[in-house]
Amino acid sequence: MRIGMLADIYKPHISGVTTHISLTKQYLEALGHEVFVFTFGDEQLPQDEPNVIRSHGLPFNFSGYPIGVNYSRPVRKLLHTMNVIHAHHPFFSGSLALRYCRPRGIPIVVTNHTRYDLYTQAYLQGMLEILSSTALQAYLPAFYRVCDLVIAPSEGMRNVLLDLGVDVPVEVVPNGVDLKPYQQPIQPVERRELGFGKQDVVLVYLGRLGPEKNLSFLLRSFAGTTQAYSHTRLLLVGDGPERDNLEDQARHMGIASQVCFTGEVAYDQVPRYLKVADFFATASVSEVHPLSVIEAMASGLPTLGIRSPGIEDTIRDGETGYLAPEADLAAFTAKMVRLVVDKEDRCRMGSQALLAAQDYAIEHTTQKVLECYYMAIDRASGRRRGLRARLNRWLDGL
């Protein structure tokens, strides 16, 4: 099968979505399928991965992400040879899928990876008007109706889509993780390199340092915890636009010496940093399917999180970690303290987390994605045999 993955942005940008696309591509290729990624960016970037097709894009507002509204004729001709299209963003790439593929009867699958309603709030001054809540309710249901199959990475995200008015069936298929790097013997980063001691209890956050991740809340909770338990340390692995603000907050709170900011870390080094920690902590409520939580689980770490779609689909409260109500700093801090002081409880939940991570193995989720492709191909079969689709394909061949 020839599969076209459409994404607004791809590597070298680091995110859960780009990681998911890359891993799924690798495993589909291992099964004998031919997979192409159609995206935007510098067309002169060195090709360290086969079949990544970059088209010219303009920087999107403050983010600098390259966004395009068209594909060149050669790229369109290649796109038309796909057996199925999988769009990973509903706006730019998704609209191009509809423009170029639907008239030819090519099946279109789309995954909704992002809480666009919450990203609008976090980046209100920098987002396009099309991402307002009212516009989302107008755009997304209409967009998904003309796709052949819609995927949500979690049950919580499926419910968010239904609340936004999406009225077509939505398949729940988790984004997969390659568990092997996290579960094989590995040498952790030396604690002394991070400024930590052997007796310290280390909680780790892994991911983008952005306003949507609610990291100021996490810092406030940690500050309260470390006042009572001075051997507690916080490891923040990643980078992003909020880093300077967070470092300033840590200094003003008097906890800078207990917090380590690593900056951006190569993806193959992530397991070494997780192995340093005693538990994982996130205060984000914007997650659709938190790959970093699953990676922590695969490392045998319990997780502290906030009840929200995506997070509460992944963490089983009291079994693989703890969940606190949203915006309840006292409850979140109390559960953080419990994880700090109760080593036996940490170990118990870490063992359960390790077992639960198996549900998200990339080998299993890739098979589910393939099943969705075959479903979409079946649903689009009538349209593909239609006169308009056959005429368009004939014209493409001229």
C-alpha positions in Angstrom: 0.0 0.0 0.0 1.2 3.6 -0.7 0.3 5.8 2.2 0.5 9.6 2.3 1.0 11.2 5.7 0.1 14.9 5.5 1.4 17.2 8.3 1.6 20.9 8.7 5.1 20.5 10.3 7.5 17.7 10.7 11.0 17.0 11.8 13.4 18.6 12.8 10.6 20.1 14.8 10.1 18.0 18.0 6.6 17.3 19.2 4.4 14.3 20.2 2.8 14.5 16.7 6.0 14.4 14.7 7.3 11.6 16.9 4.1 9.6 16.3 4.2 10.2 12.6 7.9 9.1 12.4 7.4 6.0 14.5 4.3 4.9 12.7 6.0 5.5 9.3 8.9 3.2 10.4 6.6 0.4 11.5 4.4 0.6 8.4 7.5 0.4 6.3 8.7 -2.6 8.2 5.4 -4.3 7.3 6.2 -3.7 3.6 4.1 -0.5 3.0 5.5 2.6 1.2 5.0 5.7 3.3 5.5 9.3 2.2 5.3 12.4 4.5 4.0 15.5 2.8 4.9 18.6 4.8 6.2 22.2 4.7 9.6 23.6 5.4 13.0 24.2 4.0 13.2 22.2 0.8 17.0 22.2 1.0 17.1 20.4 4.4 19.4 17.3 4.3 17.3 14.2 3.8 18.0 11.9 6.7 14.8 10.0 6.2 13.4 8.6 2.9 10.2 9.8 1.3 9.8 13.1 3.2 8.4 15.6 0.7 8.8 19.2 1.8 7.0 22.1 0.1 7.7 25.8 0.5 5.9 27.4 3.4 5.9 30.9 5.0 6.6 31.4 8.7 3.4 31.3 10.7 3.1 34.4 12.8 5.3 34.4 16.0 6.0 30.7 15.9 8.3 30.6 12.9 6.6 27.3 11.8 6.5 27.1 8.0 2.9 26.9 6.8 1.8 26.4 3.2 -1.5 26.6 1.3 -0.5 24.7 -1.8 1.5 21.9 -3.2 3.5 22.2 -6.4 2.4 20.2 -9.5 5.1 17.5 -9.1 4.1 17.1 -5.4 0.4 16.9 -6.4 1.2 14.2 -9.0 3.0 12.1 -6.4 0.1 12.7 -3.9 -2.3 11.4 -6.5 -0.6 8.0 -6.5 -1.4 7.2 -2.9 -3.8 4.5 -1.9 -4.8 6.3 1.2 -4.2 9.7 2.8 -3.7 10.2 6.5 -3.9 13.9 7.5 -2.6 14.8 11.0 -3.7 18.4 11.1 -7.3 19.5 10.1 -6.6 23.0 8.9 -3.8 23.5 6.3 -2.9 19.9 5.5 -6.4 18.7 6.0 -7.8 21.2 3.6 -5.2 20.2 1.0 -6.2 16.6 1.4 -9.8 17.5 0.6 -8.7 19.7 -2.3 -6.4 17.3 -4.1 -7.5 13.8 -3.0 -11.2 13.7 -2.4 -12.1 14.6 -6.1 -10.0 11.6 -7.2 -11.7 9.2 -4.8 -8.5 8.7 -2.7 -9.6 7.7 0.9 -8.9 10.3 3.6 -8.2 9.4 7.2 -7.6 12.2 9.7 -6.4 12.2 13.3 -7.2 15.0 15.7 -4.1 15.3 17.8 -4.6 18.7 19.5 -6.9 20.5 21.9 -7.2 23.4 19.6 -9.7 25.0 22.0 -7.1 25.2 24.8 -4.3 26.2 22.4 -6.4 29.2 21.4 -6.5 30.3 25.0 -2.7 29.8 25.5 -1.7 31.6 22.3 -4.7 33.9 22.0 -2.6 36.8 20.6 -0.8 34.7 18.1 -3.4 32.4 16.7 -5.5 32.9 13.5 -9.1 33.8 13.9 -10.0 30.4 12.5 -9.0 28.9 15.8 -11.6 30.7 17.9 -14.0 28.4 19.8 -17.0 29.5 17.7 -15.1 28.9 14.5 -13.9 25.5 15.6 -17.5 24.5 16.2 -18.3 25.7 12.6 -15.3 24.2 10.9 -14.4 20.8 12.5 -17.8 19.1 12.2 -18.1 20.1 8.5 -14.5 19.1 7.8 -14.8 15.6 9.4 -18.1 14.9 7.6 -16.3 14.8 4.3 -13.4 12.6 5.5 -13.7 8.9 5.2 -12.6 8.1 8.8 -11.8 10.1 11.9 -9.4 9.0 14.6 -9.0 10.3 18.2 -6.0 9.2 20.2 -8.0 8.9 23.4 -11.6 8.5 24.6 -11.3 11.9 26.2 -10.4 13.5 22.9 -13.3 11.7 21.2 -15.6 13.3 23.8 -14.1 16.8 23.2 -14.8 16.4 19.5 -18.4 15.4 20.2 -18.8 18.4 22.5 -17.6 20.6 19.6 -20.4 19.2 17.4 -18.6 16.5 15.5 -21.4 14.2 14.4 -19.6 11.3 12.6 -18.2 8.1 14.1 -14.8 8.6 15.7 -12.4 5.7 16.1 -10.2 5.7 19.2 -6.6 4.6 18.3 -3.9 5.5 20.8 -0.6 7.0 19.4 2.0 4.3 19.8 5.4 4.4 21.6 8.4 2.3 20.9 8.8 0.8 24.3 12.1 -1.0 23.8 14.5 1.9 24.5 12.7 2.5 27.8 12.7 -1.1 29.0 16.1 -2.3 28.0 19.1 -1.9 30.4 20.4 1.6 30.1 22.9 3.9 31.9 21.0 6.8 33.5 22.5 10.3 33.3 24.7 10.9 36.3 22.8 12.7 39.1 25.8 14.8 39.9 25.8 16.2 36.4 22.3 17.6 37.1 23.2 18.9 40.5 21.3 16.2 42.4 22.5 13.9 45.2 21.9 10.1 45.6 19.4 10.6 48.4 17.3 13.2 46.6 13.8 12.4 45.4 13.6 13.5 41.8 10.4 14.3 39.9 10.7 14.8 36.2 8.7 16.7 33.6 9.4 15.9 29.9 8.1 18.0 27.1 7.7 21.4 25.6 8.1 24.4 27.9 5.1 26.3 26.6 2.2 28.2 28.2 -0.3 25.4 27.4 1.6 23.0 29.7 0.7 24.8 32.9 4.3 24.6 34.3 3.9 27.7 36.6 1.3 25.6 38.5 3.8 22.7 38.7 6.6 25.0 40.0 4.3 26.4 42.7 3.4 23.0 43.8 7.0 21.9 43.8 8.0 25.0 45.8 5.5 24.0 48.6 6.7 20.4 48.6 10.4 21.3 48.8 9.9 23.6 51.7 8.7 20.7 53.7 11.0 18.1 52.1 14.3 19.8 51.2 15.7 16.7 49.5 13.1 17.0 46.7 14.4 18.0 43.2 12.6 18.9 39.9 14.0 18.0 36.5 12.5 19.8 33.5 13.6 18.1 30.3 12.9 20.1 27.2 12.8 23.6 25.9 10.2 26.2 24.7 9.1 29.8 24.8 8.3 29.7 28.6 11.8 28.7 29.7 13.0 32.2 30.6 9.8 32.9 32.5 10.0 29.7 34.4 13.7 30.2 35.4 12.7 33.7 36.7 9.9 32.2 38.7 12.2 29.5 40.2 14.6 32.3 41.3 11.9 34.4 42.8 10.5 31.4 44.7 14.0 30.6 46.0 14.0 27.1 44.5 16.4 27.7 41.6 19.0 25.4 43.2 16.5 22.6 43.4 15.3 22.8 39.8 17.3 21.7 36.7 16.5 22.9 33.2 18.2 20.6 30.7 17.2 22.4 27.5 16.4 20.4 24.4 17.5 16.8 24.6 18.0 14.4 21.7 15.1 11.9 21.5 17.4 8.9 21.8 18.7 10.3 25.1 15.3 10.7 26.7 15.3 7.3 28.4 18.5 8.1 30.2 16.9 11.2 31.8 13.7 9.4 32.8 15.8 6.7 34.5 17.2 9.4 36.8 13.8 10.2 38.3 11.6 8.7 41.0 8.3 9.8 39.5 6.9 11.9 36.6 4.8 15.0 37.1 2.7 17.1 34.7 0.2 19.8 35.3 -1.0 20.1 31.7 -4.7 19.8 30.9 -4.1 20.3 27.1 -2.9 16.8 26.3 -4.8 14.6 23.8 -2.7 11.6 24.3 0.4 12.3 26.4 3.3 10.3 24.9 5.7 11.6 27.6 3.5 10.0 30.3 3.5 6.7 28.4 7.3 7.0 28.0 7.6 7.5 31.8 5.3 4.6 32.4 7.5 2.4 30.1 10.4 3.5 32.3 8.6 2.2 35.4 7.7 5.6 36.8 4.4 6.5 38.4 2.8 9.8 37.2 1.2 12.7 39.0 -1.3 14.5 36.8 -4.5 16.6 36.6 -7.9 15.1 35.7 -8.4 16.1 32.0 -9.0 14.4 28.7 -6.0 12.4 27.7 -4.3 12.4 31.1 -7.1 10.6 32.9 -7.4 8.2 30.0 -3.8 7.2 30.6 -3.2 7.4 34.4 -5.2 5.1 36.7 -5.6 7.0 39.9 -4.0 5.1 42.8 -2.7 2.3 40.5 -0.3 3.8 38.0 -0.1 7.3 39.6 -2.2 10.0 41.2 -4.7 12.4 39.7 -5.8 15.8 41.2 -8.7 18.0 40.3 -8.0 20.8 37.9 -6.8 24.1 39.4 -6.6 22.6 42.9 -3.1 23.4 44.0 -3.5 22.0 47.5 -4.7 18.6 46.3 -2.0 18.4 43.6 0.7 19.3 46.2 -0.7 16.8 48.7 -0.4 14.0 46.1 3.1 15.2 45.2 4.1 15.0 48.8 2.7 11.5 49.1 4.8 10.4 46.2 7.9 12.0 47.7 7.6 10.4 51.1 6.2 7.0 50.3 8.8 5.0 48.5 6.9 1.7 48.7 3.9 3.3 47.1 6.1 4.7 44.3 7.5 1.3 43.6 4.1 -0.4 43.6 2.6 2.1 41.2 5.8 2.1 39.0 5.5 -1.6 38.5 1.8 -1.2 37.5 2.7 1.6 35.2 5.3 -0.6 33.5 2.6 -3.2 32.8 0.0 -0.7 31.6 2.5 0.8 29.1 2.3 -2.4 27.0 -1.2 -1.3 25.8 0.6 1.5 23.8 3.3 -0.5 22.1 3.8 0.9 18.6 3.5 -2.7 17.1 -0.1 -2.9 18.4 -1.2 0.6 17.5 0.3 0.4 14.0 -2.0 -2.6 13.3 -5.0 -0.6 14.5 -4.0 2.3 12.2 -3.8 -0.2 9.3 -7.3 -1.5 10.1 -8.5 2.1 9.9 -6.9 2.5 6.5 -8.7 -0.6 5.1 -12.0 0.7 6.6 -11.5 4.1 4.9 -10.6 2.4 1.6 -13.8 0.4 1.8 -15.9 3.5 2.6 -14.4 5.4 -0.3 -14.8 2.6 -2.9 -18.1 3.9 -4.3 -16.8 7.4 -4.6 -13.6 6.2 -6.3 -15.6 4.4 -9.0 -17.7 7.5 -9.7 -17.4 9.3 -13.0 -15.9 12.5 -11.5 -13.1 10.6 -9.7 -12.3 8.5 -12.8 -12.3 11.6 -15.0 -9.9 13.4 -12.6 -7.6 10.5 -12.5 -7.6 10.2 -16.3 -6.7 13.9 -16.6 -3.9 13.5 -14.0 -2.4 10.9 -16.4 -2.2 13.3 -19.4 
